[in-house]
Amino acid sequence: MPRTTAISSSSNTVFSGAETTSDEQSHFQRRPLLLGLGALTANYLPVNPLKAEEIPANYRSFVDFSDGYSYIYPSDWKDFDFRGHDSAFKDRYLQLQNVRVRFIPTQKKDLHDLGPMEEVVYNLVKHVYAAPNQRPTIYDMQERIVDGKNYYTFEYVLTSPNYSSASFATIAIGNGRYYTLIVGANERRWRRVRDKLKVVADSFKLLDI
């Protein structure tokens, strides 16, 4: 698909089925949202769109005017092909530390058409993102509104017998498409890079096309 790179510029609730140890909770300094459909208080974050001149230091912007979305990513990351995705960037040395975006057609007009946020996030993490041998844990989920468009951003860890990854995902619906941005890293590095990658997840924005 054609894409246009942009210019560079210098409370949690309980909700799920997997449990974590106290060491894990201390390591992440946050509580897991248990994977299951229990009571959940969503975090609603009305946010102003990030203007080009407000791009943080050490980040670069990517804008795809053709496919209708934009986000920022660490300026030392490089472009790469990620199968099935429209755009992707990765750390030059830690390839598992990356961001990627994909979209699929949809008849839905808004994320709320998919159902309650907690159910949508649970089904994605449990049944789409997690492989059969992985244990998923959701740590946080938030809704924000930018220019009248709704975005869900959530944090989750996928644990397998030999490897664990941690990620933020941001999803949105617009332009007749269902967009997904995922930015993640090896779970062992997560505490060091979490805040840096949250900036990427929160920057995702739809453009009208």
C-alpha positions in Angstrom: 0.0 0.0 0.0 1.3 3.5 -0.7 2.4 5.5 2.3 4.0 8.8 3.0 6.5 9.2 5.8 6.4 12.5 7.6 9.1 14.8 8.7 11.3 14.2 11.7 11.5 16.7 14.4 13.7 17.2 17.0 -5.8 3.8 38.3 -6.3 0.5 37.4 -9.2 -1.8 37.8 -9.6 -5.6 38.1 -10.7 -7.5 35.2 -9.2 -11.0 34.0 -8.4 -14.7 34.5 -4.6 -14.8 34.8 -2.8 -14.0 38.1 0.5 -12.4 38.7 2.9 -12.7 41.6 3.7 -9.9 44.0 7.1 -9.7 42.5 5.6 -9.0 39.1 3.3 -6.4 40.5 6.3 -4.7 42.2 8.4 -4.9 39.1 5.7 -3.1 37.0 4.5 -0.9 39.9 0.9 -1.4 38.7 -1.8 -4.0 39.3 -3.0 -6.3 36.6 -6.6 -6.1 35.3 -7.5 -9.7 35.7 -8.7 -11.3 32.4 -12.3 -11.9 33.0 -15.5 -9.8 32.8 -15.8 -8.3 36.2 -16.5 -4.7 37.4 -14.3 -2.2 35.6 -14.0 1.5 35.8 -12.6 2.9 32.5 -10.2 5.7 32.4 -11.5 8.5 30.1 -8.8 10.8 28.8 -9.9 13.7 26.5 -6.7 14.7 24.8 -5.7 17.4 22.4 -4.1 16.3 19.2 -0.3 16.5 19.1 0.8 19.3 16.9 3.9 19.0 14.7 5.9 21.6 16.7 5.1 19.7 19.9 6.7 16.4 18.9 8.9 15.5 21.9 12.7 15.5 21.6 14.1 12.2 20.3 10.9 11.3 18.5 10.0 11.5 14.8 6.6 11.6 13.2 5.1 9.2 10.6 2.1 10.5 8.7 0.3 8.4 6.1 -2.0 10.8 4.2 -3.1 8.0 1.8 -4.3 5.6 4.5 -5.3 8.1 7.1 -3.3 7.9 10.2 -0.2 9.2 12.0 2.0 8.5 15.1 5.4 9.3 16.5 8.2 6.9 17.2 11.8 7.1 18.7 14.0 8.9 16.3 16.8 6.3 16.4 14.4 3.5 15.2 14.5 2.4 11.6 11.8 1.5 9.1 11.2 -2.3 8.4 8.7 -4.6 6.7 6.5 -6.3 9.2 4.3 -8.9 7.4 0.7 -7.9 7.2 1.3 -4.4 8.5 1.1 -1.1 6.7 4.0 0.6 8.5 6.6 -0.5 11.1 9.7 0.8 12.9 12.1 -1.0 15.2 15.0 -0.3 17.5 18.3 -0.6 15.6 19.8 -3.1 18.1 16.8 -4.6 19.9 14.5 -5.8 17.1 11.8 -7.0 19.4 11.4 -3.4 20.5 9.2 -2.1 17.7 5.9 -0.4 16.6 3.7 -1.5 13.8 0.3 -0.5 12.4 -2.2 -2.4 10.4 -5.9 -1.9 9.4 -8.7 -3.9 8.0 -12.0 -2.8 6.4 -15.0 -2.5 8.7 -18.7 -1.5 8.5 -18.5 -0.1 12.0 -18.4 3.6 12.4 -16.9 3.8 15.9 -15.2 1.7 18.6 -18.4 1.8 20.7 -20.1 -0.2 18.0 -17.9 -3.1 19.0 -19.2 -3.2 22.5 -18.0 -2.2 26.0 -14.3 -1.3 26.1 -13.5 -4.0 28.7 -15.1 -6.8 26.5 -13.4 -5.5 23.4 -10.0 -5.4 25.0 -10.4 -8.8 26.7 -11.4 -10.5 23.5 -8.5 -9.0 21.5 -5.8 -9.8 24.0 -7.2 -13.3 24.9 -8.3 -14.5 21.5 -6.4 -12.5 18.9 -3.0 -11.3 20.3 -2.2 -14.3 22.6 -1.0 -17.6 21.1 -2.4 -20.9 22.5 0.8 -21.3 24.7 0.8 -17.8 26.1 -0.8 -16.5 29.3 -2.2 -12.9 28.8 -2.4 -10.3 31.5 -4.0 -6.9 31.0 -2.6 -4.1 33.2 -4.5 -1.0 32.1 -6.9 0.3 29.6 -7.9 3.9 28.7 -10.2 5.7 26.3 -9.3 9.0 24.9 -11.2 11.3 22.5 -9.4 13.4 19.8 -11.3 15.5 17.3 -14.4 13.5 18.1 -12.8 10.2 17.4 -12.5 7.5 20.1 -9.3 5.5 20.8 -8.7 2.6 23.2 -5.2 2.2 24.5 -4.3 -0.8 26.7 -1.2 -2.4 28.2 -0.8 -6.2 28.3 1.8 -8.9 28.8 2.0 -12.2 27.0 3.8 -14.9 28.9 5.0 -18.1 27.3 7.2 -20.9 28.9 10.4 -19.4 27.4 9.6 -15.8 26.6 7.4 -12.9 27.6 6.6 -9.7 25.8 4.9 -6.5 27.0 3.0 -4.1 24.8 0.7 -1.2 24.4 -2.0 -1.4 21.8 -4.1 1.5 20.5 -7.2 0.8 18.4 -9.5 3.1 16.5 -12.2 3.1 13.8 -12.5 5.6 11.0 -12.4 5.9 7.2 -14.2 2.6 6.9 -11.2 0.9 8.6 -10.3 -0.7 11.9 -6.8 0.4 12.8 -4.4 -1.2 15.3 -1.1 0.2 16.5 1.0 -2.1 18.7 4.3 -1.0 20.3 6.2 -3.4 22.5 9.4 -4.9 23.9 10.9 -7.8 25.7 9.1 -8.0 29.1 12.5 -7.9 30.9 13.2 -4.5 29.5 9.7 -3.1 30.0 10.3 -1.1 33.1 13.1 0.8 31.4 11.2 1.6 28.2 7.5 1.6 29.2 7.1 5.4 29.5 9.0 5.9 26.2 6.7 3.5 24.4 3.5 4.9 26.0 4.3 8.1 24.2 4.1 6.2 20.9 0.8 4.5 21.8 -0.8 7.8 22.9 0.3 9.6 19.7 -1.7 7.5 17.3 -4.3 9.6 15.5 -6.6 9.1 12.5 -6.7 11.5 9.6 -9.8 12.1 7.5 -9.4 10.7 3.9 
